[in-house]
Structure formats: structure tokens, C-alpha cells
Amino acid sequence: MSIFTSSQDRIRFIRFITVGVIGAVVDFGIMNLLSKLFNMRLIVAATVSFIFAIISNFLWNRFWTYPDSRSRPVARQLTMFFLVNVAGLAIRLPILHFLELPMLRFFERIALNTSLSSEFLGKNFTLMVAVGVVMLWNFFVNRYWTYNDVDKVKS
């Protein structure tokens, strides 16, 4: 049994992942910028970057992934999307908090022949794990709550 109810849902999932990659570039870019330039702790920098990624992802999802889901006013849909992502943030923050130090230690212990620091690798790997977990949450909850009106709209 497929987790997708239609071929359109499979297309939406692929688009959602693509939007997520764009959001991840925004997220990782801003997190690294804030960490490097302002020496922010990961949990602070990643929270700020997360907000920018939410805005990017909402716009891409509203206009590309779910263009047929505009029966709701944009403010209401953004609020719903934001609430799902805040719940995602509640999932993300403990992952960042509890996984960062073990990842930093892991990359310090292994001898990598690279110009990237163990701190850079540890922070980015930690964020990658958190992004992956939250992406699954976000897709399914947004699909069946925020964008559930696509089933009611004839494409």
C-alpha cells in the first residue's frame, strides 16, 4: 500500500523535497553565516535560519508544489504552515541540542583529510539530521492539514 493517494501526491512529494532542498540551502547558508560572522551558538543561529527557510518554503510550496491550494486566504495558510513548522522546530531543537556535542566529538576523533573543521562538519551534520527528520513531519502534516483543500479543488 502506498503512502501516497495519487500520482499527483507523488509529484507533490518530489516538489516538496525540491522546495525543501532550496529551504535547506537557505537554512544552512544563513546558519553558517551567523555562526561564522557573529560567532552565534548553533541553536541560536539555526533558529534564525529556520525562520528564513520557513518563509522561503511557504512561498515555493504555495505557488509551485500546491498551486491548486489557494482556496484559503494567504494569511490563514501561512499561519497554518507556520504552526506546523513551529511544531517542527520543537522536534528540531532537541535534536540540535543533544546531537551537536557527540557529532563534534565524532569529527574530532576521526582523521579527515579535509580543509573543513570538525566544528563545521559537526554542526552541519547535526543540522542535516534535524532537517531530515523535520522534513518528513512537515510534508505529511502540511499535506493533510495546511494544503488539504487540494482534494476539494478540481485540477
C-alpha positions in Angstrom: 0.0 0.0 0.0 1.4 3.4 -1.0 1.6 6.3 1.4 0.5 8.5 -1.5 -3.1 8.5 -2.5 -2.4 9.5 -6.1 0.3 10.1 -8.7 -0.3 13.8 -8.1 0.7 13.3 -4.5 4.0 11.6 -5.6 4.7 14.7 -7.8 3.9 17.0 -4.9 6.3 15.0 -2.7 9.1 15.4 -5.2 8.3 19.1 -5.5 8.1 19.3 -1.7 11.6 17.7 -1.4 12.9 20.2 -4.1 11.5 23.1 -2.1 13.0 21.5 1.0 16.4 21.5 -0.7 16.0 25.2 -1.5 15.0 25.8 2.1 17.9 23.7 3.3 20.3 25.9 1.2 18.7 29.0 2.8 18.8 27.3 6.3 22.4 26.1 6.1 23.7 29.3 4.4 22.2 31.6 7.0 23.2 29.3 9.9 26.8 29.1 8.7 26.9 32.9 8.0 25.6 33.7 11.5 27.9 31.1 13.2 31.0 32.3 11.3 30.5 36.1 11.2 28.7 36.6 14.6 30.0 33.5 16.4 26.5 32.5 17.3 25.8 29.3 19.1 24.3 26.7 16.8 20.9 26.6 18.5 20.5 30.4 18.0 21.9 30.6 14.5 19.8 27.6 13.4 16.6 29.0 14.9 17.1 32.3 12.9 18.0 30.4 9.8 14.9 28.2 10.3 12.6 31.2 10.2 14.1 32.3 6.8 13.7 28.8 5.5 10.0 28.7 6.6 9.3 31.9 4.6 11.1 30.5 1.5 9.4 27.2 1.7 6.0 28.6 2.2 6.2 30.8 -0.9 7.6 27.9 -3.0 5.0 25.5 -1.7 2.1 27.8 -2.2 3.0 28.8 -5.7 4.7 25.6 -7.1 4.0 22.5 -5.0 0.4 23.2 -4.2 -0.7 25.9 -6.8 -4.2 24.4 -6.7 -4.4 25.1 -2.9 -5.4 28.7 -2.8 -8.9 28.5 -1.6 -7.7 29.7 1.8 -6.5 33.3 2.3 -2.7 33.6 2.2 -2.5 34.8 5.8 -4.5 31.8 7.1 -2.5 29.4 5.1 0.8 31.0 6.2 -0.4 30.7 9.8 -1.2 27.1 9.4 2.2 26.4 7.6 4.0 28.4 10.3 2.3 26.4 13.1 3.3 23.1 11.5 6.9 24.4 11.2 6.9 25.6 14.9 6.0 22.1 15.8 8.8 21.0 13.5 11.1 23.4 15.4 10.0 21.7 18.7 11.3 18.5 17.1 14.4 20.1 15.7 15.7 21.9 18.8 16.3 18.8 20.9 18.0 17.1 18.0 20.3 20.1 17.7 20.9 20.3 21.4 21.6 16.7 22.1 23.3 15.7 18.9 25.7 18.6 18.4 28.3 17.7 21.0 28.5 14.0 20.0 28.9 15.0 16.4 31.6 17.5 17.2 33.5 14.8 19.2 33.0 12.3 16.4 34.5 14.6 13.8 37.3 15.5 16.2 38.2 11.8 16.7 38.2 10.7 13.0 41.1 11.9 11.0 39.6 13.5 7.9 42.0 14.8 5.2 39.9 17.9 4.5 40.2 21.7 5.0 36.8 21.6 6.7 37.0 21.9 10.5 35.5 19.3 12.8 33.3 22.1 14.2 31.9 22.9 10.7 31.3 19.2 9.9 29.7 18.5 13.3 27.4 21.5 13.1 26.4 20.8 9.6 25.9 17.0 10.1 23.7 17.8 13.2 21.6 20.2 11.2 21.3 17.7 8.3 19.9 15.1 10.7 17.4 17.6 12.2 16.3 18.8 8.7 15.7 15.2 7.5 13.5 14.3 10.5 11.5 17.5 10.4 11.1 17.3 6.6 9.1 14.1 6.9 6.9 15.7 9.7 6.3 18.8 7.6 5.4 17.1 4.4 2.7 14.8 5.9 1.2 17.4 8.3 1.2 20.2 5.7 -0.3 17.9 3.0 -3.2 16.7 5.1 -3.8 19.9 7.1 -2.4 23.1 5.5 -2.9 22.0 1.9 -5.9 19.6 2.4 -8.0 21.8 0.1 -6.3 20.4 -3.0 -8.6 17.4 -2.7 -11.6 19.7 -2.9 -10.4 21.7 -5.9 -10.6 20.2 -9.3 -7.2 20.5 -11.1 
